[in-house]
């Protein structure tokens, strides 16, 4: 029977949009499935998440390794996990955010948590991302992926998996590189700095103006062993190697960005009727990140010829016991982690030491947590709690050791009114401690960090409604977040530039899908947020909170003309960025709308290819603002240099399966 698109969905279509593809939706988080199959334009996971989840915005830094913002929150306000392993970047300027240390082509699915609703992970204050990579299978399986695109983009990746009932092995490798993308004006990354009026010192030297934007290689290996029935040992190692990543609106570029992630996990399942599972996991991750101005005119001056060599190490142990108590599922666990972060400036040419950027800082956390889930008829209830103790020590005698403790708790309920309709309610409180950059970072002889910072606490309320029928899905949710002692950068302050402030963020999100026929469907989404400081910072007047993107929406028309073959026409749109923190570096940005087209055709079960065009109209626009917590270059007049998004991008992707 022919269906009529509901009025609410038609209203959403006026806002433009993105391809949502939210196959599995829970009330407190969003799941993105089959990420490797769908992220076909680059290895950048930030871009893959941003185009799928309306509450997520992307902070554009380069052609690769971009950062994510969940409901106006980024950095340590959100947590990132890869197969249960917590990964932390080394760059204080976020050239290597945690999501950049795993490739989209290696990922099976992603859970995006919106709010303080995860007690398993240290630092999930305002949201989190749980990444699950591909698993080895017993049946021998080989996948080969080739990708090509505008501006010299090319990628080759392969995954081989196989084994038997006792041992299964997976090996996945990828190599990717790209020239500099051009914005809608035809300016490359290095030319954007010139066009936008960057001072000469921060512009690129003539011999480097045409260099590639990045080169990236990755290797992931996994071994799963079943020594006994219901016992499984999981071993994993991932290596990432990135070279010469250009960051045109910052003073330095990443000479290299190397990370190694190790994971050992032992699982015992079906222990008894009550004691279901035991999971023990040890992990370690290391990141080496030297950034330099060697490609810029500023390095012509011997005193300015500088590399900031940053190192981060993270290791942790987590134990989770799963119980079934009279129909109530309960997880009880212990979580411990240690992070070391350090950096030093030296002369790139001579190697002479200049100063430390972060004296080695160790953050040790210990926590106990519990979470419960039980259904009472049509009412589903989830409850979680976590108690943390954290010690932070710095090797410099100039700083005293500090310690924090926090009790995190959340409650989430979902009432199933009938088979199609449900309402949900969430209330949670979670904290996160300041990191070494916010406490101790040094620049030009000044301590930019504030050693007296307190931890930040988020208390959040979520409400929503969901309807799901055979041909229609619709979800609307609203949130109100109260941030106490929120850590905020204070522009223009020479020392101790981070403040604790109180602030609120609130907003709403809508996602909807309509299946007109078996072949034709429409997806739509919209997100709106407001962020406000309770009071302006000392010496300032602006009470707008930074990183709060304006009204944004998406619309996608899908035509599945054959199994695994689809045509997608989508639009993404954003309102003008008119509410921004001008006192701390942000600026007004114009609204924008772009159209994308993608055709995926399955020739057979062994081969499919994708042909796509992003930003069909070759529009010039900027997605992310210029909050001063990231060091950005300026013009001769003092304005911050903005980085535009890519212009028209044509790409193709080919997948072979054997």
C-alpha positions, 0 to 999 in steps of 0.5 A: 500500500502506498504510504504518505510521508508524515507532516513532521518528516516533511518539516524536517526536510526543509532543513537539509541533511545527512545519511543517517543509517542508524540501524540500531537505536537505543534510548541513551546512545546511538549505534553505527553498524558496519562502519568499515563498509560505509566509511568510503571517503577516507580513514577519518573516523571523525567524519564518519561519525559526524555524518551519522549522528546528529548530536556529533559535530566535527572540528576540522583541523586538516585533511585527516585526524579531525576531532569530534564534539558531542553535544558541544563537548570535546577533549577530556569531557568525553571518553574514547575507547577502542575495544575497551582500550582507552586511547589518549593523544599526545598533542596539546593542540589536538592534532592527534585526537583519540579517534584518529588512532584507529581507521574507519576501515578497521571498525565494525561498529561504534556506540556514541553515548550522549551524556553521563551514562557510562560507568565502566569508563574513566572520564565519561562526563558528557558523552563517550565513543565505544569503538568495536573493531573487526573480529577474526572468524574461523572461515577463511576470509579475505577482503581487499579495498581500493580507494581513489579520489580527487586531489590525489587521494589513494588508499589500499587496504586488505584484511585476512581472517581465518582459523578453526574452533580453537584459534582464529587470526585476523590481520588488517593493513592499510596505506592511505595518502592524499594531496591537499584538498581544495575548498570551494574557492579552489584554494589548497590547504597552504593557499587558504592561509595566504587567502585568509591573510595569515602573517608571512611567518606562519605561511608555508615556505615555497618548497613546501606549498605543494606537499601532500596533506598526509600519509597514513599507514596502519596494521591491526592484528588479532588472535582469539584462542579458545583453550577450553569451552566457554573460555576465550583469550583475545590478543590484539595489536594496532600500529598507526604511522602518520607522516607530515600531516599539514595543519594550515591554520595552526603554527605547526604541522605534525612531522609524524604521529605514531601510536601502538595499542596493545590489548590482552583480554580473557573471557569466561562465559556461562560460569553458572546460572547466577554468575554468568561471565568474567572478563579481565582486560589489560591494555596499553597505548603509546603515542609519539607526536613531534610537531614542528614549524619546519615547513613554515617561514617562521623556522627561517629565524634560528630562535623560532626553529622549533619542534615540540616533541610530545609523548603519551602513555596509557595503560589500564586493567579492568575486571568485570563480573556479570551476574543474573540475580532474579532476572536482573542483569548486574555488572560489577567491576574494578577499573584502574589506569595510569597515564603519563604525558610529557613534552619538550621544545628543542631546536629542529635544526641543531637538536638543542634543548629549549624547554619543557612543554609539559613536565612528565605528569602521571595521572593514576585512577582507581575505581569500582563500578556497578550497573544494573538492568531489569525490566518490570513489565513494560518498564525497562530500568538501567542504573549505574554508579562509579566511585573514582579516586585519582592522583596527579603527580608532576616531576617538577618541584614547582607543582604539588601533587593533587588528588580527586575523588568523585561519585558518579551515578545515573538512572535511565528508564524506558516505558514501552507504551505499546509495541510501537511507542515508548518514552524515556527518561535519564538522569545522571551525574559524572565528573572528570579531572583536569589533564596535564595540559590544563594544569601544567602546559608551558609556552614561551616561558609561561605556565599556561596551565592552571595548577589549582583547577578543580574537577568538572561535574556534569549533572544532566537530564534527558527526556524523549519519545520514540515510535517505530512501526513497519514503515516509519521510525521517529525519535525526539529527545531533549537534554539539559546539562548543568556543568559545575567547575567547567574547565574553560580557556581564558583568551588573553591571559598570559599565565594560568589561562584555564578557569573553572566556571559554571555553565549550562548546555541544553538542546534537542535532537530528532531522527526519523526514517520513512520506508515508502516502498521496499526500495525507497526510503527517506532519512532525516535528522536535526540537532539544536543546542544552546550553551551559556556561561553563568557569568562572563569570565573576568574582564570579558562580557560574552556569556556564550559558550564555545563549541556550540554549533547552530541548528543543523539538519540532514535529509537523505533519499535512498533507492535500493534498486538491488540487493546491496546496491543503492543510490543515495542523494543527501543534503547537509545544512547548517544555520548561521553561527550567530551565537558564539564566544567572541571574547575567546576567539570564535567568530560569526560563520555563514550558514551553508547547505551542501548536496552529496550523491553516492552510488554503490553497486554490487556486481556480485557477492565478491565485488562491489564498487562505489562512486560518489560526489560530495559537495556537488555545488563546490560550495565554500563554507566552514563547519567548525569555529575558532575557539582559542583553546586550540592555538590558531594562527592570525592575520596581520589585523589580529583575526583568526584564520579559518579553515574551510571544508573541502570543495567538490570531491569525487571518489570511488571505492572498490571492495573485493571479497574472497 
